[in-house]
Amino acid sequence: MQTDWAEIACEVPADMVDTLADFLVELTGNGVGIENLHLDTFSLDSLEDSPIKTVKAYLPLNDALEEMRIRIEQFLAENGPAFAGFVYAPPVISVVRNEDWANNWKVHFKPVRIGQRLVIKPTWEEYREQPGDLVIKIDPGMAFGTGAHPTTKMCLESLERICFNQSGGRLPDRVLDVGTGSGVLSIAAALMGATRITAVDIDPEAVRVTMENLELNGVERLVAASTTDLADLTELYGVVVANILAEELVRLASQLTARVAPGGWLILSGILTEKAAFVCAGFAELQLVESPSEAEWSCLTFRKAP
């Protein structure tokens, strides 16, 4: 069993963080860290407004490491000059124990209130519930979200508004969660009254983490989690939520729209605000209900005509 990992740290201008993070996630298949904190365990507002940020990726300490290092150096050299303030510096490699890598970031993940009623609580933290709280217990795994990142947070807030402002305090029975990650949105839907939830993700590890979190919250009988392709789904859903990249949302626009029941809602997130208009154009046949934004991210909620 792999016990040691290589941590590869790259210093880049703040404007380059998203570009580099996307490349590193695709290259390594693991989550990335920024400024020594896991990206999805805190509000981005808590980051210092520093012009230079440290982006960290994690790779097994094996023979492939040297090739990976070279590819990262090439990416920095080729793409860095397009960003103001970039000065090439080779990535810094250090060895970390698997136990440290998997657990030390947890110190930054505390119970967090989202919207009016939802509270996300890590399994290792205590929390005293308040009347009306809907508490989601989560153990996200290293590469998956906790729900505190703006893309997931805004989805949760949209679900809450639909539930309590539009649907009389209960979500429609059928909900589809596309790109489920750690299962936070599916669990929230179950706590808000949905009884037939479908959660899909292209990553089998994400599905495994989701299933564990469903059991932690006692909602495993209400959610079917799998790697089923969106194109293979045939049911209609009162709410469809998809928290994936903007380009993928547009590519899947016809499939996502087809899964929304008449009168139902479609919540889209994972969208950089600069790409919100691009995504809206791909869903022109639906009515845009709201488009909140936080940090550099936007969340779009549409409704299908009855």
C-alpha positions in Angstrom: 0.0 0.0 0.0 1.3 3.4 -1.0 2.5 5.3 2.2 4.6 8.2 0.8 3.5 11.0 -1.5 5.3 13.8 -3.3 3.9 17.2 -2.7 4.6 19.5 -5.7 4.3 23.2 -4.9 4.1 25.9 -7.6 4.2 29.6 -7.0 2.1 31.5 -9.6 0.2 34.8 -9.9 -3.3 34.7 -8.4 -4.9 35.0 -11.8 -3.2 31.8 -12.9 -4.4 29.7 -10.0 -7.6 28.3 -11.7 -5.7 27.5 -14.9 -2.9 25.7 -13.1 -5.3 23.9 -10.7 -7.4 22.5 -13.6 -4.2 21.2 -15.2 -2.9 19.6 -12.0 -6.3 17.9 -11.2 -6.4 16.5 -14.8 -2.7 15.4 -14.6 -2.8 13.8 -11.1 -6.4 12.7 -10.6 -6.2 14.2 -7.1 -7.4 17.4 -5.4 -5.2 20.4 -5.2 -4.3 22.7 -2.3 -3.9 26.5 -2.2 -1.8 28.4 0.4 -1.5 25.1 2.4 -5.3 24.8 2.8 -7.5 22.4 0.9 -9.5 24.4 -1.6 -12.9 23.2 -0.7 -12.7 23.4 3.1 -13.3 27.1 3.7 -14.7 30.3 2.2 -12.5 31.7 -0.5 -13.1 35.1 1.2 -10.7 34.0 4.0 -7.8 33.9 1.6 -5.4 36.8 1.8 -5.4 39.0 -1.2 -1.9 38.1 -2.2 -0.7 38.6 -5.7 1.3 35.3 -5.6 -0.3 32.0 -4.5 1.1 28.6 -3.9 -0.7 25.7 -5.6 0.1 22.2 -4.5 -0.5 18.9 -6.1 0.1 15.4 -4.8 1.5 12.4 -6.6 2.6 8.9 -5.6 6.3 8.7 -4.8 7.3 6.3 -7.7 9.1 6.2 -11.0 6.5 8.3 -12.8 7.3 11.3 -10.6 10.1 12.7 -12.7 8.0 12.7 -15.9 5.2 14.4 -14.0 7.6 17.0 -12.7 8.8 17.7 -16.3 5.3 18.1 -17.6 4.4 20.6 -14.8 7.6 22.6 -15.5 6.7 22.6 -19.2 3.2 23.8 -18.4 4.5 26.6 -16.2 7.0 27.7 -18.8 4.6 27.7 -21.7 1.5 29.2 -20.0 2.9 31.4 -17.3 4.1 34.3 -19.4 0.4 35.0 -20.4 -0.2 36.1 -16.7 0.9 39.4 -15.4 3.5 39.1 -12.6 4.6 35.6 -13.6 8.2 34.7 -12.9 9.2 31.2 -13.7 10.4 29.2 -10.7 10.7 25.4 -10.7 8.2 23.5 -8.6 9.3 22.5 -5.2 9.0 18.8 -4.4 8.8 17.4 -0.8 7.9 14.1 0.6 4.8 13.7 2.9 3.5 10.7 4.7 0.2 9.4 3.5 -1.3 9.8 7.0 -0.3 13.5 7.0 -1.6 14.1 3.5 -4.9 12.5 4.3 -5.6 14.0 7.7 -3.7 17.2 8.4 -6.1 19.3 6.2 -9.0 18.3 8.4 -8.0 21.0 11.0 -9.4 23.6 8.5 -12.8 22.0 8.1 -15.3 23.1 10.8 -19.1 23.0 11.0 -20.4 25.7 8.6 -24.0 27.1 8.2 -25.2 27.5 4.7 -28.4 29.4 4.0 -31.0 29.5 6.7 -31.2 25.9 7.8 -28.4 23.8 6.4 -25.3 23.0 8.5 -22.4 20.9 7.2 -20.6 19.1 10.0 -17.5 17.0 9.5 -17.8 13.7 11.3 -14.9 14.5 13.6 -16.4 17.8 14.9 -19.0 18.4 17.6 -22.0 20.6 16.8 -25.0 21.6 19.0 -28.1 21.6 16.7 -30.5 24.6 16.7 -34.2 24.2 16.1 -34.9 23.7 12.4 -31.4 22.8 11.5 -30.8 20.3 8.7 -27.4 18.8 9.6 -25.3 17.1 6.9 -22.6 14.9 8.4 -19.7 14.6 5.9 -16.4 12.9 5.5 -15.4 14.2 2.1 -12.3 12.2 1.3 -9.2 14.0 0.1 -10.2 14.7 -3.4 -13.9 15.7 -3.0 -15.8 18.7 -1.8 -17.1 19.5 1.7 -19.8 21.9 0.5 -18.2 25.1 1.7 -16.8 26.0 -1.7 -18.9 28.7 -3.4 -19.9 26.4 -6.3 -21.5 23.8 -3.9 -22.6 26.4 -1.4 -24.7 28.3 -3.9 -26.3 25.0 -5.1 -27.3 24.3 -1.5 -28.8 27.7 -1.1 -30.7 27.3 -4.3 -32.1 24.0 -3.2 -33.2 25.6 0.1 -35.0 28.5 -1.7 -36.8 26.1 -4.0 -37.8 23.9 -1.0 -39.0 26.6 1.4 -40.0 29.5 -0.9 -41.3 27.7 -3.9 -42.4 24.1 -3.0 -44.1 24.6 0.4 -41.3 23.3 2.6 -40.6 20.1 0.7 -38.6 19.4 -2.5 -40.2 17.3 -5.3 -39.8 13.6 -4.8 -37.4 13.1 -7.7 -34.0 14.8 -7.7 -31.0 14.3 -10.0 -27.5 15.2 -8.8 -25.0 15.3 -11.7 -21.3 15.3 -10.6 -22.2 14.3 -7.1 -18.6 14.4 -5.7 -19.0 13.7 -2.0 -22.8 13.5 -2.1 -23.5 16.7 -0.2 -26.3 17.9 -2.6 -28.0 14.5 -2.6 -28.0 14.4 1.2 -29.4 17.9 1.4 -32.1 17.0 -1.1 -33.1 14.0 1.1 -33.2 16.1 4.2 -35.5 18.5 2.3 -38.0 15.8 1.5 -37.0 14.3 -1.8 -37.5 10.5 -1.7 -36.1 9.3 -5.1 -32.7 10.8 -5.7 -30.3 9.8 -8.4 -26.7 10.7 -7.9 -24.2 10.2 -10.7 -20.5 10.9 -11.2 -17.9 9.7 -13.8 -15.4 8.9 -11.0 -16.0 5.5 -9.2 -14.1 6.8 -6.2 -16.5 9.8 -5.9 -19.5 7.3 -5.9 -17.8 5.3 -3.2 -17.3 8.4 -1.0 -20.9 9.4 -1.7 -22.3 6.0 -0.6 -20.3 6.2 2.6 -21.7 9.7 3.3 -25.2 8.6 2.5 -24.9 5.9 5.2 -23.5 8.4 7.7 -26.7 10.5 7.3 -29.1 7.6 7.2 -30.4 8.4 3.7 -28.9 5.6 1.7 -32.3 4.1 0.9 -33.4 7.4 -0.7 -30.4 7.9 -3.0 -29.2 5.7 -5.9 -25.5 6.6 -6.5 -23.6 5.2 -9.5 -21.4 6.0 -12.5 -24.4 5.8 -14.8 -24.0 8.0 -17.9 -26.4 10.9 -18.1 -27.4 9.8 -21.6 -28.7 6.5 -20.1 -31.1 8.1 -17.7 -34.7 8.2 -18.8 -36.8 9.5 -15.8 -37.9 13.1 -15.3 -36.9 15.0 -12.2 -38.5 17.9 -10.3 -35.1 19.2 -9.6 -31.9 18.6 -11.5 -28.6 20.0 -10.1 -25.3 19.8 -12.0 -22.1 21.2 -10.4 -19.5 20.6 -13.1 -17.4 22.8 -15.5 -19.1 25.4 -17.7 -18.0 23.7 -20.9 -19.4 20.4 -19.8 -22.7 22.0 -18.8 -23.1 23.4 -22.3 -22.0 20.2 -24.0 -24.7 18.3 -21.9 -27.3 21.0 -22.2 -29.8 19.0 -24.2 -29.5 16.0 -22.0 -29.8 18.0 -18.8 -32.8 19.9 -20.1 -34.5 16.7 -21.2 -34.3 15.3 -17.6 -36.2 18.2 -16.1 -39.9 17.6 -15.5 -42.4 20.2 -16.8 -42.5 22.9 -14.1 -39.2 21.6 -12.6 -36.0 23.4 -11.8 -32.4 23.1 -13.1 -29.6 24.3 -11.0 -26.2 24.8 -12.7 -22.9 25.6 -10.9 -19.2 25.2 -11.3 -19.4 28.3 -13.6 -16.8 31.1 -13.6 -18.8 34.3 -13.7 -17.1 35.3 -16.9 -18.7 32.2 -18.5 -22.2 32.7 -17.1 -23.6 34.3 -20.3 -22.0 31.4 -22.3 -23.9 28.9 -20.2 -27.1 30.8 -20.3 -27.1 30.8 -24.0 -26.9 27.0 -24.0 -30.1 26.7 -22.0 -32.1 29.4 -23.8 -35.3 27.3 -23.9 -35.6 27.5 -20.1 -36.5 30.5 -17.9 -33.6 31.9 -15.9 -34.9 32.3 -12.3 -31.8 33.6 -10.5 -28.1 33.9 -11.0 -26.3 34.6 -7.6 -22.5 34.9 -7.6 -19.8 34.6 -5.0 -16.1 35.3 -5.4 -15.5 34.5 -9.1 -18.2 31.9 -9.3 -21.9 32.0 -10.5 -24.8 29.6 -10.0 -27.7 29.6 -12.5 -31.2 28.4 -11.6 -33.6 27.8 -14.5 -37.2 26.6 -14.6 -39.0 24.6 -17.3 -42.4 25.7 -18.5 -45.2 23.5 -17.0 
